[in-house]
Amino acid sequence: MLGIYFSGTGNTKYCIESFVKELDAKAKCMSIEDSKVLHEIEKSDFIVLAYPIYFSNLPKIMGDFILKNRTKFNNKKIFIIATMGLFSGDGAGCSARLLKKCGAKIVGGLHLKMPDCVGDVQALKKSKEENIKIVQEAIIKIKNSVESLKGGKPTEEGLNILCHLGGLFGQRLWFYNKTKEYTNKVKINENKCITCGKCIELCPMKNLYECDGKIKSKSTCTMCYRCLSNCPKEAITILGKQVHEQCKIENYI
């Protein structure tokens, strides 16, 4: 068994590591950014796949990873975990449909509400105490899902047609353009930025770079909010105009 994931602010990483530990304490968990992940996928028959949901859709980086490596998923059994700030409808179904086309067998799905990671938009923001409770409730749900999987009755959240319609009409139709392609909306406040390079180091897309002593952005942001949540001077925004919260999982566990 293998756990593979994409995680921006740590929510998804925390959830899949908790799930896999409950299921098989000896199993590995790896980011899709790991250079050895494809080799490990080839060796594994059962995969737990996890990612956050953005506007009821897959992060572009995860969708591209699946399609680019479609042959690696042929004949694999896959359980899907989708994390979200509020609602996705068919969060697990978004990758399930792709993976089925790759020849994978989807054995179950789990939706987990986690603290919102969009740090430059005030909507959905909660107190630290509320976010701690959200994480605790997610852990209980993970334990119950693992027990169901061990018992041969895996949870199937986000995988049926009603879930698909919920995700489609709930958000995806209205915000499809936000996740269809990578975005160029990253903004660097030059008055705050100290050019420490932390954002460059953390960016999974290599979207940020230094030029003439300034941090600049290309047009390949996958909206993971890793840069915004780790900038020591809160100099980065993506969708909003100011940082309301740097939403890292470490704040809530």
N, C-alpha and C positions, 0 to 999 in steps of 0.2 A: 504494500500500500504506500501511496505517496500523496502528500498534500502540496498543491501548487497554488500560488496566489499573486494578485497584484494588490498593493496597498499604498495609499497616499499618506495619511496621517496616522496609520497604525491600527485603525479599527479592524480592518479585515484580517490583518496579520494576527492580531490577538485572538480573533474568533476562530480562525482555522487552526491555529496552534492548540487552542483549548479543545476543539472538536477532535482533532487527530489524537491528542494525548488521551482523551477519554476512550477513543476507539482502539488505539494501539500505541502504547507508550513508546514503542521502539521505532515507530514510523517517522520518516523525515517530512519536514515542511520546507519548501523552497519558493523563493520569489521567481517569477518568470524572467526577472532581470539577471538571475544567476546563470553564469556561463555553462554550468553543468546540468541545467534543468532538463534539456532535451534528452540527454543520456539517461537520466533517471526516469523520465517518462517511458522511454523504450523498455526499461527493465520492469516496469510496474503494470500489473493487470487491473488494479483498482486505484482510481485517482479521486481525491477530494479537491475540487476546483473552487476557488473563492475570489470574489472581487466586490468592489463597491458599485452602487448604482448611481448614475448621474442622469437626472431628468427621465427616469424610468428606462434607461438604456445602459448598455455596456460601456465601460470606458473604451475609447477608441484603441488604446494600446492593447487591451485584452482581446478585443475582436480581431485585431490584426495578428496578434500572436497565434490565435487559434487557426485562422485561415492560412497564415504563412507555414504553419507546421501541421497541416491537416492530416498528413499521412501518419503522423505520430499517434494520433488518437483513434485510428482504426482498430476496432475490436476491443477497445478499452471500456471498462465499466466506470462510470463517472457519477459521483454525487456532487451537487452544486450548492454552494453557499453564497447568498447575495446579502450584503450589508447595505443599510440605507438610513437616511435621517428621518424619513416619515413613511412613504408608501411607494411601491413600485409596481404592484399588480403581478407582473410576470418577470421579476428580476432574474430568477433562476432560468426562466424560459428563454430569455434573450440569448444566452450561450447554448442552452439545450438544443435550440433549433439549428444553430451552426454545427454543433458537435455531432448531431444525428447525420447531417450531410457528410461529415467526415468519417462516418462508419462507427461512431461510438454508441454505446448503450447507456442511456440515462437511467440511473437506478433510484434517484430521489433528489429532492430540493429542500432548502431551508432558507427562510427569510429572517434576518435579524435586524431589529431596530437598534441603531447605535447613535452616539452623539453626532450631531451635524458637523460636517467638516468644512463647510463653505464659510470661511472666516471673515469674508468681507461683505457679507449680506446679513442683515439683522434678523431676517425671518428664520424661524425654527430654533433660535438660540435659547438655551435653558441655563439655569444656574448649575454650578458645579455639583451641588447635592443631587439635583435632578438627573444630571448626566451619570453620576456614580450609580444611582438607582437603575437607570436604563442599562448600564453595563452589567449590573448584577442580575437583572431580569434576563438579559441575553444569555448569560452563563447557565441559568436554570433551563432555558429553552434548548440550549446546546446539549446539556446532559440528557434531557428527555428525548431529543432527536436521536442521540447516539443509542440510547436504550431501545428505541423503536427500530433502528437499523439493525442492531444486534439481534432483535427478536424477529427479524424477517419482514417487518412492516415499516419500511422507511418513509419518512415524511415526504410529501410531494408538493410542497408549496411552490407556487408560481409556474406550474408545468401544464395546467389544463387550459382549455379554450376560454373559460370564463376569466381566468387570470390574464390570459393574453389580451382579451378585450379590455379588461380593467387597466392594464398598463398602456395599451394603445390609446384609449380615449381619455384616460386619466391625466396623462402628461405627454406621452411620446409624440403624438400628432402635433401638439402645440409647440413643442420644444425640440423637434427633430433636428433642426439645423444647428443646434448647440452642440450636438454630439456626433453628427454625421461626419465631420472632418475635424482635424486638429485645429486649435484656435490660435489667433495671433493677438489675443486680448491682454496678455501679460503686460503690466505697467510697472516701471521702476521709478520710484521717487528719488531723483538724483540728490535732493537736498537731505534726504535721510540715509541713503545708501553709503556704506563705508567700504564697499568693494572687498568684502572679506572672502567672497567666493564660495560661501557655504551653499548658496542656492545652485550654483553651477555644479558642485559636487553631488548634490542630492537629486537633481532633475533626472528622471528616468528616460526622458526623450532627448537629452543633450540640447535642449531648446535655449538655454541661457549661456552666454559667453561674455568674456571681457574684451573690450575694444577701447583703446585710448583712455584707459583708466576708468571706464564706466561699464556697468553690467547692461547688456543688451539682450533682446529677445528676438527669436526667429518667428516662425508661424507653426510650430509643432507642439504646442502645449496640449496635454491630455486632461487638464483640469484636475489633477490629483491633489492640489493645494499643499504639496510637500514644501515647496519653496516659501510660500506665504507663512506657513505654520512654524517654520524654523528660522526665519530671518530675524537676527538679533535687534534690528532697528525698525521692524515692521514697515519696511520700505516697499513691499510688493503687494499689488492687488491684481485681481483677475476680472471678476464680474462686477464687483462694487468699487467704491471710491475710497474707502478707508477700512482699516483692519479693526474689526469688532472683537475678535477673539482668535488666538492661535490654538487651534483645536487639535491637540495631540493626545493620543490614548493615555499617555503617562499621567495626564492630569486627572484621570477618572478611575484609576485602579490602585 
